[in-house]
Amino acid sequence: MTTPAGANVSSLFLEFSRRKLLEEYWPRLQACVATLTEEQVWSRPNEASNSIGNLLLHLNGNVRQWLIVSFNRVEDTRDRPTEFSDRHSLAPAALLEQLGATLDEASGVLSRLTEADLLKTIHVQGYTVSGVEGVYHVVEHFGLHFGQIVYITKLARGEDLGFYRELDKTGRVP
């Protein structure tokens, strides 16, 4: 990608964060869930592990709390423990619809943030962080759980998901 004229570090960081979440992780996460049965989405290998369903609830809660609530300064109603204790409250399509709506809101937040917003102090989930740290946390956290969802999907399907078909044998775009 070439750097747009007049771009600054803040705008580049925010646009990259938005693209990473909405144009890379999100479509691939949807593709994973679409190939699985409802049973596979809610299956847990053991009590110490989460299902994909729990991870989707958790991602929704995290993105909402850290980006939407923090930067829009609205009431935080997140119930984090329920994201992990739930055993099957929503169908996979409803989970994706819920997370998709949250990501749309988050995209709006990321599109309007300024350098001043990134430098502000925010208080979220008992932490005091800068706006930069808040945005970075969401992207990093989403990537971590996206990777878990990809891994669970590969285990369930027993095949490569083809997310990097465009790379040649050396790992480079031809």
C-alpha positions as CSV (number, residue, x, y, z in Angstrom):
1,M,0.0,0.0,0.0
2,T,1.2,3.5,-0.8
3,T,0.9,6.2,1.8
4,P,-1.7,8.7,0.9
5,A,-0.6,12.4,0.6
6,G,-1.1,14.2,3.9
7,A,-1.3,11.0,5.9
8,N,0.0,11.0,9.4
9,V,0.9,8.2,11.8
10,S,-2.5,8.4,13.6
11,S,-4.6,8.2,10.4
12,L,-2.4,5.3,9.1
13,F,-2.7,3.4,12.4
14,L,-6.5,3.9,12.6
15,E,-7.0,2.9,8.9
16,F,-4.7,-0.2,9.3
17,S,-6.6,-1.2,12.4
18,R,-9.9,-0.9,10.7
19,R,-8.8,-2.8,7.6
20,K,-7.2,-5.6,9.8
21,L,-10.4,-6.1,11.7
22,L,-13.0,-5.6,8.9
23,E,-11.2,-6.7,5.7
24,E,-9.0,-9.5,6.9
25,Y,-10.1,-11.1,10.2
26,W,-13.8,-10.6,9.9
27,P,-14.4,-12.2,6.4
28,R,-12.1,-15.1,7.2
29,L,-13.8,-15.6,10.6
30,Q,-17.2,-15.7,8.8
31,A,-15.9,-18.2,6.3
32,C,-14.7,-20.5,9.1
33,V,-18.1,-20.4,11.0
34,A,-20.0,-20.8,7.7
35,T,-18.4,-24.2,7.1
36,L,-19.2,-25.6,10.6
37,T,-22.3,-27.2,12.1
38,E,-24.0,-25.6,15.1
39,E,-22.7,-28.5,17.1
40,Q,-19.2,-27.8,16.0
41,V,-19.5,-24.1,16.8
42,W,-20.6,-24.8,20.4
43,S,-18.3,-27.9,21.0
44,R,-15.7,-27.7,23.7
45,P,-12.8,-30.2,23.8
46,N,-12.8,-29.8,27.7
47,E,-14.0,-27.5,30.4
48,A,-10.8,-25.5,30.3
49,S,-11.4,-24.6,26.7
50,N,-13.8,-22.3,24.9
51,S,-16.1,-23.1,21.9
52,I,-16.1,-21.0,18.8
53,G,-19.5,-19.8,20.1
54,N,-18.0,-18.5,23.3
55,L,-15.1,-16.9,21.4
56,L,-17.6,-15.0,19.2
57,L,-19.6,-13.8,22.3
58,H,-16.3,-12.8,23.8
59,L,-15.0,-10.9,20.8
60,N,-18.3,-9.1,20.6
61,G,-18.1,-8.0,24.2
62,N,-14.4,-7.0,23.9
63,V,-14.8,-4.9,20.8
64,R,-18.0,-3.2,22.2
65,Q,-16.4,-2.5,25.6
66,W,-13.0,-1.3,24.4
67,L,-13.9,0.6,21.3
68,I,-17.6,1.5,21.2
69,V,-18.2,2.1,24.9
70,S,-14.8,3.7,25.7
71,F,-14.7,6.2,22.8
72,N,-18.5,6.9,22.6
73,R,-18.6,7.3,26.4
74,V,-21.7,5.2,26.8
75,E,-22.8,2.9,29.6
76,D,-20.8,-0.3,29.9
77,T,-23.2,-3.2,30.3
78,R,-20.8,-6.0,29.4
79,D,-21.2,-9.3,31.3
80,R,-17.8,-10.9,30.5
81,P,-18.3,-14.1,32.6
82,T,-21.4,-15.1,30.6
83,E,-19.4,-14.9,27.4
84,F,-17.5,-18.0,28.6
85,S,-20.2,-19.8,30.6
86,D,-22.8,-19.8,27.8
87,R,-23.3,-23.2,26.4
88,H,-25.5,-22.6,23.4
89,S,-27.7,-19.5,23.5
90,L,-27.5,-18.4,19.9
91,A,-27.3,-20.1,16.5
92,P,-24.1,-19.5,14.5
93,A,-25.8,-17.1,12.1
94,A,-27.1,-15.0,15.0
95,L,-23.6,-14.9,16.6
96,L,-22.2,-13.6,13.3
97,E,-25.0,-11.1,12.9
98,Q,-24.3,-9.7,16.4
99,L,-20.6,-9.5,15.9
100,G,-21.0,-8.0,12.5
101,A,-23.2,-5.2,13.9
102,T,-20.6,-4.5,16.6
103,L,-17.8,-4.4,14.0
104,D,-19.8,-2.0,11.9
105,E,-20.1,0.3,14.9
106,A,-16.4,-0.1,15.7
107,S,-15.6,0.8,12.1
108,G,-17.5,4.0,12.6
109,V,-15.5,4.7,15.7
110,L,-12.2,4.0,14.1
111,S,-13.1,6.2,11.1
112,R,-13.8,9.2,13.3
113,L,-11.0,9.0,15.9
114,T,-8.4,11.7,15.8
115,E,-4.8,12.0,17.1
116,A,-6.3,13.7,20.2
117,D,-8.5,10.7,20.8
118,L,-5.5,8.4,20.6
119,L,-3.6,10.5,23.1
120,K,-6.5,10.6,25.6
121,T,-6.6,8.5,28.7
122,I,-9.5,6.0,28.7
123,H,-10.7,3.8,31.6
124,V,-11.8,0.4,30.5
125,Q,-12.2,-3.0,32.2
126,G,-10.4,-1.7,35.3
127,Y,-7.4,-0.5,33.2
128,T,-6.2,3.1,32.5
129,V,-4.7,3.3,29.0
130,S,-4.2,5.6,26.2
131,G,-6.5,5.6,23.2
132,V,-3.7,4.1,21.1
133,E,-3.4,1.2,23.6
134,G,-7.2,0.7,23.5
135,V,-7.3,0.4,19.8
136,Y,-4.2,-1.8,19.7
137,H,-5.6,-4.0,22.4
138,V,-8.8,-4.7,20.3
139,V,-6.9,-5.5,17.1
140,E,-4.4,-7.8,18.9
141,H,-7.1,-9.4,21.0
142,F,-9.3,-10.0,17.9
143,G,-6.3,-11.5,16.1
144,L,-5.5,-13.9,18.9
145,H,-9.0,-15.3,19.1
146,F,-9.4,-15.3,15.3
147,G,-6.4,-17.6,15.2
148,Q,-8.0,-19.9,17.7
149,I,-11.1,-20.0,15.6
150,V,-9.1,-20.8,12.5
151,Y,-7.3,-23.6,14.4
152,I,-10.5,-25.1,15.7
153,T,-12.0,-25.0,12.2
154,K,-9.0,-26.7,10.8
155,L,-9.2,-29.4,13.4
156,A,-12.9,-29.9,12.7
157,R,-12.6,-30.0,8.9
158,G,-9.1,-31.5,8.5
159,E,-8.2,-29.3,5.7
160,D,-6.4,-26.1,4.8
161,L,-8.7,-23.1,4.7
162,G,-6.9,-21.5,1.7
163,F,-6.6,-18.0,3.2
164,Y,-3.2,-17.5,1.6
165,R,-3.7,-19.1,-1.9
166,E,-2.2,-16.0,-3.5
167,L,1.3,-16.6,-2.1
168,D,3.7,-18.6,-4.2
169,K,5.9,-21.4,-2.7
170,T,8.4,-18.8,-1.3
171,G,5.6,-17.1,0.6
172,R,5.5,-14.1,-1.6
173,V,2.8,-12.7,-3.9
174,P,3.9,-13.7,-7.4
